[in-house]
Amino acid sequence: MEDTIPSAPPRPKSRFMSMFSEIAPLAAFFLVNQAFGLYAAAVAAITASALLVAVTWALEKRLARFAVFATSIAALLTLAAILAEEKTYIKIQPSLFSGAFAAVLLIGRLRGKAMMKVFFVAQFDLPDAVWKSLSLRWGLFFLAATLANEVAWRALSDDDWVTFRVLIMAPATGFFMLAQLPITLRGQRDMKQIMAAQQAVEQAGNKID
């Protein structure tokens, strides 16, 4: 029991930083776009993401590897967009990230693997069945998000596309995340019961020995 106590406190901080890392770049993207346009907005979002990676490292002494990867790819695409004067490189970024997540989660699920566990095992203790369910749900959500962005950037103006990203897709992601909270909380309770049962069996075995 004593070994599990030190690992518990970092988790709320990790969840807060994860949530804030989603909100801050979007806010910077939206506000800067209103004043300076899409290119400057993309640079502002990347800057905010990079700062959050640095803050996470300073506060939690861990490197947010996916955030580093995503920020790096976004920076390369934004640089390409500025050099080529082609805004499409900025607009397809959400499709690339959502599509990649959808592919990883859904292909993993078809192969019987819960890829959500790989990404979030440090934040949550959940049974494998819950991880698999979350992997399928988030995989389908990311697939829908990819299709939505592909339609939106082709059909909307620059400003309307930014509004779509910030005022429609961001809240939709938040609401979907909240909708997964019940199964996550139940899974955490089930995991605690499983761990308690395993400890009871081990203690009983030790007494017999």
N, C-alpha and C positions, 0 to 999 in steps of 0.2 A: 504493500500500500504506500509506504513512504517513498518508494522510487518513482511513483507516478505523480506525486504532488508538484515537483519542480517543473514538469513539462506542461502543466495546465495553464498558467498565467499568460504565456505569450500568445495564445490563440485568439482572445478577443482583440488584442492589438493588431494581429495579422488580419483579422476580418475587417477592422476599421480601416487599416491602410489599404486593403484590397478595394474596399468600397470607395474610399477617397481617391484612389488611383484611377478609378473609372470616371468620377465626377469632374475632377480638376482639369484634365486635358480637354474634355468636352466643353466645359465652361470657358476655358481659354479660347478654344476653337470658335465658339459661337460669338463671344464678345469681340475678339479681334477681327473676325470676318465682317462684323457690322461696320467697323471703322476703317479697316485697311484692305479687305478683300481676302480671297481664298488662299492665295499663296502665303501671305503673312499669317493667316489663321492656322495653316498646317504647321508652319515653323513654331508658332506659339504652343500648339498642342504637343509637339515633339519636345520642346523645351520643358514644358510642365511634366511630361512623362519622365524625362531624364532626371529632373530634380527630385521626383518622387522615388525613383530608383535609388538615388543617393541618400535620401532621407530614410528609406527602408534599411539601407545598409548601416547608416549611423545609429538608428534606434534599435534595430533587431539583430545586427551583425549577421545578416544573411543576404545573399544576392538573389534578387527576384529574377530568375533566369528567363522565364517567359517574357517578363516585362522588358528585360534587356534585349531579347530577340525581337520582340514586336516593335520596340522603339527604334532599333537599328534598321529593320526593314522599312519602317515608315520614313525614317530619315533618308534612306537611299531612294525610295520612290518619290519623296518630296523634292529631293535634289534633282532627280531626273525630270520631274514636272517643271521645275524652275528653269533648268537649262534648255529643255525642249519647248518651253512655253506651252505645255500641254497639261491642262487641269485634270484630264482623265486619270493620270497616274495617282492623283490625290483621291479622286472619287472611288476608284476601285479598291483602295486599301481595306475598307470594311469588308468587302466581298472576299478578298484574299484571306483575311484572318478568320472570318466566320466560316468560310468554305473549308479552310484547313482544319479548324476545330470540328466541324461537322464530319469531315472525312475520317479524322482520327477516332472520334467517339463512335461513329456508326460502324465503321469497319472493325474496330476493336470489339464492339458489341456483337457483331455477327460472328466473330471468332471466339466469343465467349469470354472476352476480357473487359474489365471495367476500367477504362482509361481515366475516368474522373478521379479514381483512387490515386493514380500516378501523380496527378496535378495537385490534389488537395488532401493527401493523407496527413500532411503536417498540421492541417487545420481541423480535421474532423476524424473521429473514430467511429466508423460505421461498418455494419455487416456487409459482406460481399453482395448479397441480394439487393441491398439499398444502393450500393455503388453502381451496380449494373442498371438498376432502374433509373438512377440519375443520369448515367451515361447516355441511355437511350433518349430520355426526355430532352437533355441539353443538346444532344446531337440533332434531333429533329428541330429544336428551336433555332440552332445556328444555321441549319439548312434553310429554314424559312427566312431567317434574317438575311442570308446571302441572296436569295431570290428577290426579296423586297428591295435590297439596295441596288441590285442590278436593274430592276425596273425603275427605281426612283431616279438614279443619276442620269438615265437616258431620257426620262420624261420631264424632269423638273429643271428649272433654272438653278444657277449656282446658289443663290440665296435661299431658294425654296428647298434645295437638297440639304443645305446646312440645317435649316429649320426642321426638316424631316429627321435628320440624324439626332438632333438634340432634343426636340420636343415630342417625337413619336417613338423612335427606336430606343432611346435611352430610358424613357419611362416604361416602355414595353418590356425591356430587359429587367428593370427593377421589379415590375409586377410579377414577371415569370419567376424571378428569383424568390420573391416572397411566397409564391405558390408552392415552391419546393420545400419551404420551411417545415411544414408538418411532417413530411416523410423523413426529413433530416433529423428532426428532434426525436421522432419515434425510433429512428435508427440508432441515435446516440444512447437512448434509454435501453434499447435492446442490447447494445454493445456493452454497456455497464453491467447488465445482468449476466451476459455471457462471461465477462471477465471475472465477476464475482463468483460465478459457479466454478470456473476453472481454478480460481484461488482456493475455493473450499475443497475441491477435489485434491489439489496439491497439498493442502494442509492436512487433510485426512490421510493421504499417503505418507506424509512425513511422520505423523503420529504412529502409524502402523509400523513403519521402519524403526 
